[in-house]
């Protein structure tokens, strides 16, 4: 390895490591600093894929967007090229937005601050870097410095990337994080807001500065002498900058091409502020697209759906189209053996198993829930393969978006004591989200009698031990480690205006013992003391939330086809779960057999929705194919799915929302992976041994027939 340089392995070149670029963003020959995007070394370039091969000047968005739904990021198609325009390999690049999409008015969640957003990016990079499992998305290592970049502008006419610079001193601009300056300028804090401003640090002072932002907020009222300008102003300012010692041509590559004269329309930001950039291996298909293909959907129908929803995704899929259009797709689709449904189920379960293995790795590495498992965040890639292997037998499933959960702000400073506490993004797909993660049923406020038993002072505050009891509150849904917010309604002199957050330590008669943290005391504590108070209980979103999402993915795998979508399946699952829980109501420990038998009873009432033929995507295949999936295997598969979805002691994988192994976060998925592997093995036995067994049975029948015939002749 060369110091300051990075390499990556390209499977297309049999693992040969290709030199990519300097991780510092410098061109090997020196000169002004260049963005890592568009930089070249040894003839290779890493760049965003343009939206048009001909003319970008009339295009508002000059790059191909793979995903534009994120509030804090967008994912663009990138590539490594050689020569004039030869693409060696495609990548997905997740880039921090120049401006964030705000929450809707109905969202109770507070919008994250810049500090919290930075932490989300850093956590995702850390999770990616720690990944050693082939079923978690893989990051392209461009060096640690490449994950964080200066602002980058792009000239659509000259197709050049460059860093914005100060029109005065020609120094590089950066995002202002100086809290004292922002306060003096009467501008929002970097740490406590999501506002960002670009500035020149050497030129700015406490009384005067020129700052830039993508869109100027009309509610800003900076002090006199402080000028906040918008993106168009920045472009005009840098294009009219005066040269100093010949530096301008290196800072503004298109200055000699005439672009600067029309810069406002030609120069657009990749990101206007210092930004995080995560280059990832490109995954091709969403999980639901793949399981539909496995079930018999045509590539044309899936490609058309992708084109309609996200046209940029089709660009790197030409190889997939070729693979999925070959004659040899399955082993038994046109076989008279009747094994096609078993083959489809085995392939679907294999893909689901890989998703489980990816989630197991994520839990093991982070000890935290993903909280956003849905078909868009479980992706599949299809290697080219050879003509002798059925095309739909060869796929790799990976979990992506390894940092989408938000930290729960009130507990953010207490991680050392209460662990990581996360909440999902408001943008989660609620079809796949655990009921407790959807928000409505998560918290419960109760008037309680609170006894402050003990107060232990520390350098940073005080630990407070509280007993909270009530004769009327129904708190059976809350568990040890769930969160609490305590507000004494009777004034206590040493707790005036103090926010008390903590967790449940243990249940006691008619309530719970709590441990909360007081960031400060307003007097000398004198426990014990009993007062009236309000306690808000919040269910902690933990690893079992992901298990519910796995359950929804499992039934998406088995039951959705061209006649029933995921919403119809979800309605059916909810009906069965509601009836099952109603029949078990009042039985705190129903046991495995009772829950199992009552579930099968309810499934019989929904037989059309849950029949095994729904494995096959097309109505034509379902009408023609003989479904030889053994009834016991299908029944056990449905039971496995409901064990993922439900929280029934001694039946479900999770007895409640906080059911996890604190010493081994992967223990839960170890059990699930084992169960899914067993199901896959049983299907493989049916698939590969049935023909041999049929032959043995046929031979035995022939022998029996000869014996009977001989007996008849003898008589």
C-alpha positions as CSV (number, residue, x, y, z in Angstrom):
1,X,0.0,0.0,0.0
2,X,1.2,3.5,-0.8
3,X,0.9,6.0,2.1
4,X,-2.2,8.2,1.7
5,X,-3.6,6.0,-1.1
6,X,-6.4,3.4,-1.1
7,X,-7.2,0.3,-3.1
8,X,-10.3,-1.7,-3.7
9,X,-11.0,-5.2,-5.0
10,X,-13.0,-5.5,-8.2
11,X,-14.5,-9.0,-8.6
12,X,-14.5,-8.4,-12.4
13,X,-10.8,-8.5,-12.3
14,X,-10.5,-11.7,-10.2
15,X,-9.7,-9.9,-7.0
16,X,-6.9,-7.8,-8.5
17,X,-6.5,-4.6,-6.5
18,X,-6.8,-1.5,-8.6
19,X,-5.2,1.7,-7.6
20,X,-8.0,4.3,-7.2
21,X,-6.9,7.7,-6.0
22,X,-5.3,9.7,-3.2
23,X,-7.5,9.6,-0.1
24,X,-6.6,13.2,0.6
25,X,-8.3,14.3,-2.6
26,X,-5.0,15.7,-4.0
27,X,-4.0,14.9,-7.5
28,X,-0.7,13.0,-7.6
29,X,1.0,15.9,-9.2
30,X,0.0,18.3,-6.4
31,X,-1.6,21.7,-6.9
32,X,-4.9,22.9,-5.5
33,X,-7.0,20.4,-3.5
34,X,-9.4,18.5,-5.7
35,X,-12.6,16.7,-4.6
36,X,-12.4,13.0,-4.4
37,X,-15.3,12.9,-6.8
38,X,-13.9,13.1,-10.3
39,X,-10.3,12.7,-9.1
40,X,-8.1,10.4,-11.2
41,X,-5.1,8.3,-10.7
42,X,-3.5,5.6,-12.8
43,X,-6.1,6.3,-15.4
44,X,-9.1,5.6,-13.1
45,X,-11.8,8.0,-12.0
46,X,-14.4,7.8,-9.3
47,X,-17.4,9.9,-10.3
48,X,-21.1,10.3,-10.1
49,X,-23.0,9.0,-13.2
50,X,-24.4,11.9,-15.2
51,X,-28.2,12.0,-15.9
52,X,-27.5,12.4,-19.6
53,X,-24.6,11.3,-21.9
54,X,-25.2,14.3,-24.1
55,X,-26.3,17.6,-22.5
56,X,-26.5,18.2,-18.8
57,X,-27.0,22.0,-19.1
58,X,-30.8,21.8,-19.3
59,X,-31.0,19.2,-16.5
60,X,-32.0,20.4,-13.1
61,X,-30.5,17.3,-11.4
62,X,-27.3,16.4,-13.3
63,X,-26.8,13.0,-11.6
64,X,-28.7,9.7,-11.6
65,X,-30.6,9.4,-8.3
66,X,-31.0,5.9,-6.9
67,X,-33.0,7.1,-3.9
68,X,-34.2,10.5,-3.1
69,X,-36.6,9.7,-0.2
70,X,-34.2,10.3,2.7
71,X,-34.6,13.4,4.8
72,X,-30.9,13.8,5.5
73,X,-29.4,12.0,2.5
74,X,-29.8,11.0,-1.1
75,X,-28.3,8.0,-2.8
76,X,-26.7,8.5,-6.3
77,X,-25.3,6.2,-8.8
78,X,-21.5,6.3,-9.0
79,X,-18.9,4.5,-11.0
80,X,-15.2,3.8,-11.5
81,X,-14.2,4.6,-15.1
82,X,-11.1,4.2,-17.1
83,X,-10.1,5.9,-20.3
84,X,-12.5,8.3,-22.0
85,X,-15.7,6.7,-20.7
86,X,-15.4,3.0,-19.9
87,X,-17.3,1.9,-16.8
88,X,-15.5,-0.7,-14.7
89,X,-18.0,-1.0,-11.9
90,X,-21.0,0.8,-10.5
91,X,-21.4,1.9,-6.9
92,X,-24.1,3.6,-4.8
93,X,-23.0,6.8,-3.0
94,X,-25.0,8.0,-0.1
95,X,-24.5,11.8,0.2
96,X,-25.6,14.2,2.9
97,X,-28.2,16.7,1.6
98,X,-27.5,20.4,1.2
99,X,-30.9,21.1,2.9
100,X,-33.0,18.7,4.9
101,X,-36.6,17.8,4.3
102,X,-38.6,18.9,7.3
103,X,-41.0,16.8,9.3
104,X,-44.7,17.1,8.6
105,X,-46.8,19.1,11.0
106,X,-48.3,15.9,12.4
107,X,-45.0,14.4,13.5
108,X,-44.5,14.6,17.2
109,X,-40.8,13.8,17.0
110,X,-38.4,16.7,17.3
111,X,-36.2,17.4,14.3
112,X,-32.6,16.3,14.9
113,X,-29.9,18.9,15.4
114,X,-26.7,19.1,13.3
115,X,-24.8,17.3,16.1
116,X,-27.3,14.5,16.2
117,X,-27.3,14.2,12.4
118,X,-23.5,14.1,12.4
119,X,-23.6,11.3,15.0
120,X,-26.1,9.3,12.8
121,X,-23.6,9.5,9.9
122,X,-20.6,8.6,12.1
123,X,-22.6,5.6,13.6
124,X,-23.5,4.3,10.1
125,X,-19.8,4.5,9.0
126,X,-18.7,2.7,12.2
127,X,-21.3,0.0,11.7
128,X,-20.3,-0.5,8.1
129,X,-16.6,-0.6,9.0
130,X,-17.2,-3.2,11.6
131,X,-19.2,-5.5,9.3
132,X,-17.5,-8.7,8.4
133,X,-20.6,-10.5,7.2
134,X,-21.4,-10.9,3.5
135,X,-25.1,-10.3,4.3
136,X,-24.6,-6.7,5.4
137,X,-24.0,-4.0,2.8
138,X,-20.3,-3.4,2.2
139,X,-18.5,0.0,2.1
140,X,-15.9,0.9,-0.5
141,X,-12.9,2.0,1.6
142,X,-11.6,5.2,0.1
143,X,-9.8,6.0,3.4
144,X,-11.2,7.5,6.5
145,X,-10.7,11.1,5.3
146,X,-13.0,10.4,2.3
147,X,-16.1,9.9,4.4
148,X,-16.1,13.6,5.2
149,X,-15.7,16.2,2.5
150,X,-15.5,19.9,2.0
151,X,-18.5,21.3,0.0
152,X,-18.4,20.3,-3.6
153,X,-19.8,22.2,-6.7
154,X,-20.2,20.8,-10.2
155,X,-20.2,22.6,-13.5
156,X,-22.7,20.9,-15.8
157,X,-21.2,22.4,-18.9
158,X,-17.5,21.5,-18.3
159,X,-18.3,18.5,-16.1
160,X,-15.8,19.6,-13.5
161,X,-16.0,19.2,-9.7
162,X,-14.5,21.8,-7.4
163,X,-14.6,23.1,-3.9
164,X,-16.3,26.6,-3.3
165,X,-13.8,29.2,-2.3
166,X,-13.9,32.7,-0.8
167,X,-14.1,35.4,-3.4
168,X,-11.9,37.7,-1.2
169,X,-8.9,35.6,-0.2
170,X,-9.5,32.5,-2.4
171,X,-9.4,30.2,0.7
172,X,-11.8,27.3,0.9
173,X,-15.2,27.8,2.5
174,X,-16.4,25.5,5.2
175,X,-19.5,25.1,7.4
176,X,-19.4,27.3,10.4
177,X,-19.4,25.4,13.7
178,X,-18.1,28.2,15.9
179,X,-20.8,28.7,18.5
180,X,-19.4,32.0,19.7
181,X,-19.5,33.5,16.2
182,X,-22.9,32.2,15.5
183,X,-24.2,33.6,18.7
184,X,-22.6,37.0,18.1
185,X,-24.1,37.1,14.6
186,X,-27.6,36.3,16.0
187,X,-27.8,33.1,13.9
188,X,-29.0,29.7,15.0
189,X,-26.5,27.4,16.8
190,X,-24.9,24.6,14.9
191,X,-25.1,22.2,17.8
192,X,-28.7,23.0,18.7
193,X,-30.4,23.4,15.3
194,X,-30.3,21.9,11.8
195,X,-29.3,25.3,10.2
196,X,-25.9,25.4,8.4
197,X,-23.9,28.3,7.0
198,X,-20.9,28.3,4.7
199,X,-18.2,30.9,5.5
200,X,-14.5,31.8,5.2
201,X,-13.0,31.4,8.6
202,X,-10.0,33.7,8.1
203,X,-12.2,36.5,6.7
204,X,-15.0,36.4,9.3
205,X,-14.9,38.2,12.6
206,X,-17.4,38.9,15.4
207,X,-18.9,41.9,13.8
208,X,-18.9,41.1,10.1
209,X,-19.0,38.1,7.8
210,X,-20.5,36.9,4.5
211,X,-22.2,33.5,4.8
212,X,-23.9,31.2,2.3
213,X,-26.8,28.7,2.6
214,X,-28.7,26.8,-0.1
215,X,-32.0,28.7,0.5
216,X,-32.1,31.8,2.7
217,X,-34.5,31.4,5.6
218,X,-36.6,34.6,5.6
219,X,-37.0,34.3,9.4
220,X,-33.3,34.8,10.0
221,X,-32.4,38.3,11.4
222,X,-28.6,38.5,11.5
223,X,-26.8,41.4,13.1
224,X,-25.8,44.4,10.9
225,X,-22.6,43.6,9.1
226,X,-23.5,40.0,8.7
227,X,-24.7,39.1,5.2
228,X,-26.4,35.7,4.7
229,X,-26.6,34.9,1.0
230,X,-28.1,32.0,-1.0
231,X,-26.6,29.5,-3.5
232,X,-27.1,31.7,-6.6
233,X,-25.2,34.5,-4.8
234,X,-22.3,32.1,-4.0
235,X,-22.0,31.1,-7.7
236,X,-22.0,34.7,-8.8
237,X,-19.5,35.7,-6.2
238,X,-17.0,32.9,-7.0
239,X,-17.4,33.5,-10.8
240,X,-16.6,37.2,-10.4
241,X,-13.6,36.6,-8.0
242,X,-10.3,38.3,-9.0
243,X,-7.3,36.1,-9.7
244,X,-4.4,36.1,-7.3
245,X,-1.0,34.8,-8.6
246,X,-2.6,32.5,-11.1
247,X,-4.6,30.5,-8.5
248,X,-8.0,31.0,-9.9
249,X,-7.7,28.6,-12.9
250,X,-6.9,25.8,-10.4
251,X,-9.7,26.7,-8.0
252,X,-12.3,27.2,-10.7
253,X,-11.5,24.6,-13.5
254,X,-14.2,26.0,-15.8
255,X,-13.0,29.6,-15.7
256,X,-11.2,29.1,-19.0
257,X,-14.1,27.4,-20.7
258,X,-16.5,30.4,-20.6
259,X,-18.7,28.6,-18.0
260,X,-18.0,31.2,-15.4
261,X,-19.9,33.9,-17.4
262,X,-23.1,31.8,-17.1
263,X,-22.2,30.1,-13.8
264,X,-25.5,30.7,-12.1
265,X,-27.3,28.3,-14.5
266,X,-24.4,25.9,-15.0
267,X,-22.9,25.4,-11.5
268,X,-24.9,23.3,-9.1
269,X,-23.9,21.9,-5.7
270,X,-23.2,18.2,-5.1
271,X,-23.4,19.4,-1.5
272,X,-23.2,23.1,-0.4
273,X,-21.9,22.3,3.1
274,X,-19.3,20.0,4.6
275,X,-20.9,16.6,4.0
276,X,-20.6,12.9,4.7
277,X,-20.3,10.6,1.7
278,X,-20.5,6.8,2.0
279,X,-19.6,4.8,-1.2
280,X,-21.3,1.4,-1.1
281,X,-21.2,-1.7,-3.2
282,X,-24.2,-1.4,-5.5
283,X,-27.1,-3.8,-4.6
284,X,-29.4,-4.4,-7.5
285,X,-33.0,-5.4,-6.4
286,X,-35.2,-4.7,-3.5
287,X,-36.2,-7.8,-1.6
288,X,-39.8,-7.8,-2.7
289,X,-38.8,-7.5,-6.3
290,X,-36.5,-10.5,-5.9
291,X,-39.0,-12.8,-4.2
292,X,-41.6,-12.0,-6.8
293,X,-39.0,-13.0,-9.5
294,X,-38.2,-16.2,-7.6
295,X,-42.0,-16.9,-7.5
296,X,-42.3,-16.7,-11.2
297,X,-42.7,-13.0,-12.1
298,X,-41.2,-12.0,-15.4
299,X,-38.1,-9.8,-15.6
300,X,-40.0,-7.4,-17.9
301,X,-42.7,-6.8,-15.4
302,X,-40.2,-6.1,-12.5
303,X,-38.0,-3.9,-14.8
304,X,-41.1,-1.9,-15.9
305,X,-42.0,-1.4,-12.2
306,X,-38.5,-0.2,-11.3
307,X,-38.4,2.1,-14.3
308,X,-41.7,3.7,-13.3
309,X,-40.6,4.3,-9.6
310,X,-36.9,4.9,-9.9
311,X,-35.5,5.2,-13.5
312,X,-31.9,5.6,-12.4
313,X,-31.9,2.1,-11.0
314,X,-32.3,0.5,-14.4
315,X,-28.9,1.8,-15.7
316,X,-26.7,-0.8,-14.0
317,X,-29.2,-3.6,-14.4
318,X,-28.5,-4.7,-18.0
319,X,-26.5,-7.7,-16.8
320,X,-29.4,-8.7,-14.5
321,X,-31.7,-8.5,-17.4
322,X,-29.5,-10.8,-19.5
323,X,-29.2,-13.3,-16.6
324,X,-32.9,-13.4,-15.9
325,X,-33.8,-13.7,-19.6
326,X,-31.8,-16.9,-20.2
327,X,-33.9,-20.1,-20.9
328,X,-32.7,-22.0,-17.8
329,X,-34.2,-20.1,-14.8
330,X,-35.5,-22.9,-12.5
331,X,-34.9,-26.6,-12.3
332,X,-38.5,-27.8,-12.3
333,X,-40.7,-25.0,-13.8
334,X,-41.5,-27.1,-16.9
335,X,-41.0,-30.5,-15.2
336,X,-43.8,-33.0,-14.9
337,X,-42.5,-33.9,-11.4
338,X,-44.6,-31.3,-9.8
339,X,-41.7,-30.0,-7.8
340,X,-41.8,-26.4,-9.0
341,X,-43.6,-25.1,-5.9
342,X,-41.1,-26.8,-3.6
343,X,-38.3,-25.3,-5.6
344,X,-39.8,-21.8,-5.4
345,X,-40.3,-22.2,-1.6
346,X,-36.8,-23.4,-1.1
347,X,-35.3,-20.5,-3.0
348,X,-37.5,-18.0,-1.2
349,X,-36.6,-19.4,2.2
350,X,-32.9,-19.3,1.2
351,X,-33.1,-15.6,0.5
352,X,-35.0,-15.0,3.8
353,X,-32.4,-17.0,5.7
354,X,-29.6,-14.7,4.3
355,X,-31.6,-11.6,5.6
356,X,-31.8,-13.3,9.0
357,X,-28.0,-13.9,8.9
358,X,-27.4,-10.3,8.1
359,X,-29.6,-9.1,10.9
360,X,-27.9,-11.5,13.3
361,X,-24.5,-9.9,12.4
362,X,-26.0,-6.4,12.9
363,X,-27.3,-7.3,16.3
364,X,-24.1,-8.9,17.3
365,X,-21.9,-5.9,16.2
366,X,-24.1,-3.1,17.5
367,X,-26.4,-4.6,20.3
368,X,-29.1,-2.3,18.9
369,X,-32.2,-2.7,16.7
370,X,-32.2,-1.7,13.1
371,X,-35.7,-0.3,13.3
372,X,-36.2,0.1,9.5
373,X,-36.3,-3.5,8.1
374,X,-38.5,-3.4,5.0
375,X,-38.0,-4.6,1.4
376,X,-36.1,-1.4,0.4
377,X,-33.6,-2.0,3.1
378,X,-33.1,-5.7,2.4
379,X,-31.5,-5.9,-1.1
380,X,-30.5,-8.6,-3.4
381,X,-27.7,-8.9,-6.0
382,X,-27.5,-11.5,-8.7
383,X,-24.1,-12.6,-9.9
384,X,-23.8,-13.3,-13.6
385,X,-23.4,-17.1,-13.1
386,X,-22.9,-19.7,-15.8
387,X,-25.4,-21.2,-18.2
388,X,-25.4,-24.5,-16.4
389,X,-26.8,-23.0,-13.1
390,X,-30.5,-22.0,-13.0
391,X,-30.4,-18.2,-13.0
392,X,-32.8,-17.8,-10.1
393,X,-30.8,-20.1,-7.8
394,X,-27.9,-17.6,-7.6
395,X,-28.5,-14.5,-5.4
396,X,-27.0,-12.7,-2.4
397,X,-29.2,-10.9,0.1
398,X,-27.9,-8.1,2.2
399,X,-29.3,-5.7,4.9
400,X,-28.6,-2.0,4.1
401,X,-29.1,1.4,5.8
402,X,-27.2,0.6,8.9
403,X,-27.7,3.9,10.7
404,X,-31.2,5.1,10.0
405,X,-32.5,5.0,13.6
406,X,-32.5,8.2,15.6
407,X,-31.2,8.6,19.1
408,X,-33.9,9.3,21.7
409,X,-32.8,12.8,22.6
410,X,-33.7,12.8,26.4
411,X,-31.5,9.8,26.9
412,X,-28.7,10.9,24.6
413,X,-26.4,12.0,27.4
414,X,-27.1,9.0,29.5
415,X,-25.8,6.3,27.1
416,X,-23.0,5.2,29.5
417,X,-25.6,4.3,32.1
418,X,-28.7,3.2,30.2
419,X,-27.2,2.1,26.9
420,X,-28.2,3.2,23.4
421,X,-31.8,4.2,23.1
422,X,-33.1,4.6,19.6
423,X,-36.4,5.6,17.9
424,X,-37.2,5.0,14.3
425,X,-37.3,7.6,11.6
426,X,-40.7,9.0,10.9
427,X,-40.3,7.7,7.4
428,X,-40.3,4.0,8.3
429,X,-42.6,1.7,6.2
430,X,-45.3,1.2,8.8
431,X,-46.4,-2.0,7.2
432,X,-43.2,-3.7,8.4
433,X,-42.7,-1.8,11.6
434,X,-43.5,-3.4,15.0
435,X,-46.7,-2.0,16.5
436,X,-44.7,-0.5,19.4
437,X,-42.5,1.4,16.9
438,X,-45.3,3.1,15.2
439,X,-45.6,5.6,18.1
440,X,-49.2,5.5,19.2
441,X,-49.0,2.7,21.9
442,X,-45.5,3.4,23.1
443,X,-46.0,5.7,26.1
444,X,-48.4,6.0,29.0
445,X,-48.6,8.7,31.6
446,X,-49.9,7.9,35.1
447,X,-50.5,9.9,38.3
448,X,-48.5,8.0,41.0
449,X,-47.3,8.2,44.5
450,X,-43.5,8.5,44.4
451,X,-41.1,7.8,47.2
452,X,-37.6,9.2,46.7
453,X,-35.6,6.6,48.6
454,X,-32.0,7.7,48.0
455,X,-30.0,10.4,46.2
456,X,-26.3,9.8,45.2
457,X,-24.5,12.9,44.1
458,X,-21.8,12.7,41.4
459,X,-19.6,15.3,39.6
460,X,-22.2,15.6,36.8
461,X,-25.5,15.4,38.7
462,X,-27.2,12.9,41.0
463,X,-28.7,9.4,40.8
464,X,-32.1,9.1,42.3
465,X,-33.8,5.9,43.4
466,X,-37.6,6.1,43.3
467,X,-40.5,3.8,44.2
468,X,-43.5,4.7,42.1
469,X,-46.8,3.0,43.0
470,X,-50.5,3.3,42.1
471,X,-53.7,1.5,43.0
472,X,-55.3,2.2,39.6
473,X,-52.6,2.2,36.9
474,X,-52.4,-0.8,34.5
475,X,-48.7,-1.2,33.9
476,X,-48.4,-4.8,32.9
477,X,-47.2,-3.9,29.4
478,X,-44.0,-2.3,30.8
479,X,-40.8,-4.1,31.6
480,X,-37.4,-3.7,33.2
481,X,-35.2,-1.3,31.2
482,X,-38.3,0.6,29.8
483,X,-37.8,4.3,30.1
484,X,-39.5,6.7,32.5
485,X,-39.9,10.5,32.9
486,X,-40.7,11.5,36.4
487,X,-42.2,14.9,37.4
488,X,-43.0,15.5,41.1
489,X,-46.3,17.5,41.2
490,X,-45.7,18.4,44.8
491,X,-42.8,20.9,44.9
492,X,-39.4,19.6,46.1
493,X,-36.9,22.4,46.8
494,X,-33.9,20.4,45.6
495,X,-35.6,19.3,42.3
496,X,-37.1,22.5,41.1
497,X,-37.2,22.6,37.3
498,X,-35.0,19.5,37.1
499,X,-35.7,16.9,34.3
500,X,-35.7,13.4,35.6
501,X,-35.2,10.6,33.0
502,X,-34.3,7.0,33.7
503,X,-35.4,3.5,33.5
504,X,-37.4,0.8,35.4
505,X,-35.1,-1.3,37.6
506,X,-37.5,-3.9,39.0
507,X,-41.3,-4.4,39.6
508,X,-42.6,-3.9,43.2
509,X,-46.1,-4.3,44.6
510,X,-48.5,-1.9,42.7
511,X,-45.7,-0.3,40.7
512,X,-42.0,-0.2,39.9
513,X,-38.6,0.8,41.4
514,X,-37.0,3.4,39.2
515,X,-33.5,4.7,38.7
516,X,-33.4,8.3,37.3
517,X,-30.7,10.8,36.7
518,X,-30.9,14.5,37.8
519,X,-28.4,16.7,35.8
520,X,-28.3,19.1,38.7
521,X,-29.7,19.6,42.2
522,X,-31.3,22.9,43.4
523,X,-30.7,22.3,47.1
524,X,-29.5,19.8,49.6
525,X,-31.4,16.5,49.2
526,X,-33.1,15.0,52.2
527,X,-34.5,11.6,51.4
528,X,-36.6,9.7,52.0
529,X,-39.6,11.7,51.0
530,X,-43.0,10.7,49.5
531,X,-44.9,13.1,47.2
532,X,-47.5,13.0,44.4
533,X,-46.0,12.8,40.9
534,X,-46.6,12.1,37.3
535,X,-44.7,9.2,35.7
536,X,-44.6,8.7,31.9
537,X,-43.6,5.2,31.0
538,X,-42.1,4.6,27.5
539,X,-41.6,1.2,26.0
540,X,-38.0,0.8,25.0
541,X,-37.6,-0.1,21.3
542,X,-35.2,-3.1,21.4
543,X,-34.2,-6.1,19.4
544,X,-37.7,-7.7,19.3
545,X,-38.9,-4.8,17.1
546,X,-36.7,-6.2,14.3
547,X,-38.2,-9.7,14.9
548,X,-41.7,-8.4,14.1
549,X,-40.3,-6.8,10.9
550,X,-38.7,-10.1,10.0
551,X,-42.1,-11.8,10.4
552,X,-43.7,-9.3,8.0
553,X,-40.8,-9.9,5.5
554,X,-41.4,-13.7,5.9
555,X,-45.1,-13.5,5.0
556,X,-44.2,-11.0,2.1
557,X,-41.9,-13.8,0.9
558,X,-44.5,-16.6,1.0
559,X,-47.9,-15.0,0.3
560,X,-47.8,-12.0,-2.0
561,X,-48.5,-12.6,-5.6
562,X,-50.3,-11.1,-8.6
563,X,-53.7,-11.5,-6.9
564,X,-52.9,-10.5,-3.3
565,X,-50.7,-7.6,-2.2
566,X,-48.9,-7.0,1.1
567,X,-51.8,-4.9,2.4
568,X,-54.3,-7.8,1.9
569,X,-51.8,-10.1,3.6
570,X,-51.3,-7.6,6.5
571,X,-55.0,-7.4,7.0
572,X,-55.3,-11.2,7.2
573,X,-52.3,-11.5,9.6
574,X,-53.9,-8.9,11.9
575,X,-57.2,-10.8,11.9
576,X,-55.5,-14.0,12.8
577,X,-53.4,-12.4,15.5
578,X,-56.4,-10.6,17.0
579,X,-58.4,-13.7,17.2
580,X,-55.5,-15.7,18.5
581,X,-54.8,-13.2,21.3
582,X,-58.5,-13.1,22.2
583,X,-58.7,-16.8,22.6
584,X,-55.6,-16.8,24.8
585,X,-56.8,-13.8,26.9
586,X,-56.7,-14.5,30.6
587,X,-54.1,-17.3,30.1
588,X,-50.8,-15.7,31.1
589,X,-48.8,-18.8,30.2
590,X,-50.7,-20.7,27.5
591,X,-47.8,-22.9,26.6
592,X,-46.6,-23.9,23.1
593,X,-49.2,-26.6,22.3
594,X,-52.3,-24.5,23.2
595,X,-51.0,-21.5,21.2
596,X,-50.0,-23.7,18.3
597,X,-53.3,-25.5,18.1
598,X,-55.4,-22.4,18.4
599,X,-53.3,-20.7,15.7
600,X,-54.0,-23.6,13.3
601,X,-57.7,-23.3,14.0
602,X,-57.6,-19.6,13.1
603,X,-55.6,-20.3,9.9
604,X,-58.2,-22.8,8.7
605,X,-60.7,-20.0,8.7
606,X,-58.4,-18.0,6.4
607,X,-57.4,-20.9,4.2
608,X,-57.6,-19.0,0.9
609,X,-55.1,-16.4,2.0
610,X,-52.7,-18.9,3.6
611,X,-52.8,-21.7,1.0
612,X,-49.4,-23.0,-0.2
613,X,-50.2,-22.2,-3.9
614,X,-49.8,-18.5,-3.1
615,X,-46.0,-19.1,-3.3
616,X,-46.3,-18.9,-7.0
617,X,-46.5,-15.4,-8.4
618,X,-48.7,-15.8,-11.5
619,X,-52.2,-17.0,-11.6
620,X,-51.3,-19.2,-14.6
621,X,-48.6,-21.0,-12.6
622,X,-50.9,-21.5,-9.7
623,X,-53.6,-23.0,-11.9
624,X,-51.2,-25.3,-13.8
625,X,-48.7,-26.4,-11.2
626,X,-49.3,-29.3,-8.9
627,X,-48.3,-28.0,-5.5
628,X,-46.4,-30.8,-3.8
629,X,-45.2,-28.7,-0.8
630,X,-45.9,-31.2,2.0
631,X,-48.8,-30.0,4.3
632,X,-46.7,-30.4,7.4
633,X,-43.8,-28.3,6.1
634,X,-46.2,-25.5,4.9
635,X,-48.0,-25.6,8.3
636,X,-44.7,-25.4,10.2
637,X,-43.6,-22.4,8.0
638,X,-46.8,-20.5,8.8
639,X,-46.4,-21.2,12.5
640,X,-42.7,-20.0,12.3
641,X,-44.0,-16.7,10.8
642,X,-46.5,-16.2,13.6
643,X,-43.8,-16.9,16.1
644,X,-41.9,-14.0,14.6
645,X,-44.9,-11.7,14.7
646,X,-46.4,-12.4,18.1
647,X,-45.3,-12.1,21.7
648,X,-46.7,-15.2,23.4
649,X,-44.6,-16.7,26.2
650,X,-43.2,-20.2,25.4
651,X,-44.5,-20.0,21.8
652,X,-43.1,-16.8,20.2
653,X,-39.4,-16.1,19.7
654,X,-39.9,-13.0,21.9
655,X,-42.2,-13.1,24.9
656,X,-42.4,-9.3,25.0
657,X,-41.0,-6.1,23.5
658,X,-37.9,-6.1,25.8
659,X,-37.1,-9.8,25.6
660,X,-33.4,-10.0,24.8
661,X,-30.2,-11.6,26.0
662,X,-28.1,-8.7,27.5
663,X,-24.9,-10.8,27.4
664,X,-25.4,-12.0,23.8
665,X,-27.4,-9.7,21.5
666,X,-27.2,-12.3,18.7
667,X,-28.8,-15.1,20.8
668,X,-32.3,-14.2,19.5
669,X,-31.3,-14.4,15.9
670,X,-29.2,-17.6,16.5
671,X,-32.5,-19.3,17.4
672,X,-34.3,-17.9,14.4
673,X,-31.5,-18.7,12.0
674,X,-31.6,-22.3,13.3
675,X,-35.3,-22.6,12.8
676,X,-35.1,-21.2,9.2
677,X,-32.1,-23.4,8.4
678,X,-34.1,-26.4,9.5
679,X,-37.0,-25.4,7.3
680,X,-34.7,-24.9,4.3
681,X,-33.1,-28.3,4.9
682,X,-36.5,-30.0,5.0
683,X,-37.4,-28.4,1.7
684,X,-34.0,-29.5,0.2
685,X,-34.7,-33.1,1.2
686,X,-38.1,-32.9,-0.5
687,X,-36.7,-31.3,-3.6
688,X,-33.7,-33.5,-4.1
689,X,-34.7,-36.9,-2.7
690,X,-38.4,-37.1,-3.8
691,X,-37.7,-38.4,-7.3
692,X,-35.4,-41.1,-5.9
693,X,-38.0,-42.0,-3.2
694,X,-40.8,-42.0,-5.9
695,X,-38.8,-44.5,-7.8
696,X,-38.4,-46.7,-4.7
697,X,-42.1,-46.5,-4.0
698,X,-42.9,-47.4,-7.7
699,X,-40.6,-50.4,-7.5
700,X,-42.2,-51.6,-4.3
701,X,-45.7,-51.2,-5.9
702,X,-44.5,-53.3,-8.8
703,X,-43.3,-56.0,-6.4
704,X,-46.6,-55.9,-4.6
705,X,-48.5,-56.1,-7.8
706,X,-46.5,-59.1,-8.9
707,X,-47.1,-60.8,-5.6
708,X,-50.8,-60.1,-5.7
709,X,-51.0,-61.3,-9.3
710,X,-49.1,-64.4,-8.4
711,X,-51.4,-65.2,-5.5
712,X,-54.4,-64.8,-7.8
713,X,-52.9,-67.1,-10.4
714,X,-52.0,-69.7,-7.7
715,X,-55.5,-69.7,-6.3
